[in-house]
Amino acid sequence: MFAHLGLTILFLVAGAPWVLPAAAGGANLQCPADIEVYIIDDTFTLSWTRSAESVGNVTFSAEYQGPVMYDWIKLPGCQYITSTKCDFSSLKKYAYEQIKLRVRAEEGNDTSPWCAPVSFIPYKQAHIGPPKVHLEAEDKAIILNISPPGTEDSVMWKMDRSNFKYNIVIWKNASSVKINEIASSRIIINDLSPETTYCLKVKAGLPLHIRTATYSPVYCINTTVENKLPPPKNIRVISKNQRYILTWNYAHENVVFQAQWLPAYFKKIPGDHSGRWTQIPNCENVRTTECVFPYDAKRGGIQKEIYSIRVRASSGNNTSFWSEEEELNMESLIIIPPPVITMKPINNNSLRVNVGFQNNSEYQQYPLTYEIIFWENTSNAERKVAEASTDFTFSNLNLLTVYCVKARALILDQAWNSSSNFSAPVCVRTRPVFLRAAIKKSVAFHF
């Protein structure tokens, strides 16, 4: 959960008047007091209070000193101001650098001393403004499309636009629910009542930054009449036999289904990404509550990343709303092909089995365990071994006997839980006992 966003307004207050010897002004004018800088998004405001003597035709002017500057420069938008505040948003180009400001009073040819300079870095003092919210209504859901605070070309939040998280307060009549720390710019609130008015407000925040933030205006919307076809539920994906299987629950009959997916990172990028949803291969016009898409679909552009998946139902002219979006981590559903096996005699009654994948295989990065099944070709008795090793030795075997082996790869981990199919059996005959003795006699004869 990210830190509570307090409501305290940060401001800089000038201390006692500080007089530059060369700039001392009229004897009757005192410099302004209570100098404050207030920044929200890209709007910079400088304010002050006038002294009791500063009445009549008194105006105020401000100067600034930017980074690596030795001279004071007139502050644009803050010259000969008759009120006690001015906008200096033109300095937003210094959002991440330290700047100094000072103010003085003026009346005719008389000027007050400059107030003590205030020094600050705008980004560190900036308040987060209200996000913009666009609502869409379904029968039992409301879709929020949120634009980050500021504008698309905002200087202040240029590096943070995709890092905002959102707090939402939604209510119906007198009851309210608070939804915290939603990272997506497109949020769906489900399990609502049809034909009901809901109101909400949204506030943005940045993780690890305690900043004052402002709620958006209150938005209200009516949910629609209940749809004749409900959306599918319990969307999930499993991997089996070199395939991905997408399944869901649905009570109605004589309907067809369509499934789509979207790379989840788009949800963190501000903007409308509704056109980026694409059809899942083999999952269009499906008449059962599951569809199968091959491992090759991932090879064709589906990478090891996280996807959002949704399904909807259709019957004639009626189409349900999309289901709740489910998250699919493709890497957690990694499909492993059968491993490659070699088996060779190492003496007259032992066989050595080597199992694994080709060099530089993508599967070598996973914590693999190999399950080996070894048996005599004419027997039903099997030996099973499961180890992280890639080399296995089977000893005390019968001479001149055919033995067979097959293996599969397993990933047994909290992040992954998958297994390959068994490889095709590999069979080898053990050596005769006299082979080594004959070799020794042949060597002795040649010497």
Buried (B, 14 or more C-beta within 10 A) or exposed (E): EBEEBEEEEBBBEBEEBEBEEEEEBBEEBBBBBBBBBBBBBBBBBBBBEBBEBBEEEBBBBBBBBBEEEEEBEEBBBBBEBEEBEBEBBEBBEBBBEEBBBBBBBBBEEEBBBBBBBBEBBBBEBBBBBBBBBEBBBBBBBBBBBBBBBBEEEBBBBEEBBBBBBBBBBBBBEEEEEEBBEBBBBBBBBBEBEBEBEBBBBBBBBBEEBEBBBBBBEEBEBEBBEEBEBBBBEEBEBEBEEBBBBBBBEBEEEEBBBBBBBBBBEBBBEBBEBEEEBEEBBBBEEBEEBBBBBBBEBBEEEBEEEBBBBBBBBBBEEEBBBBBBBBEBBBEBBBBBBBBBBEBEBEBBBBBBBBBBBEEEEEBEEBEBBBBBBBBBEEEEEEEEBBEEEBEBEBEEBEEEBEBBBBBBBBBEEEEBEBBBBBBEBBEBEBBEEEEEEEEEEEEEEEE
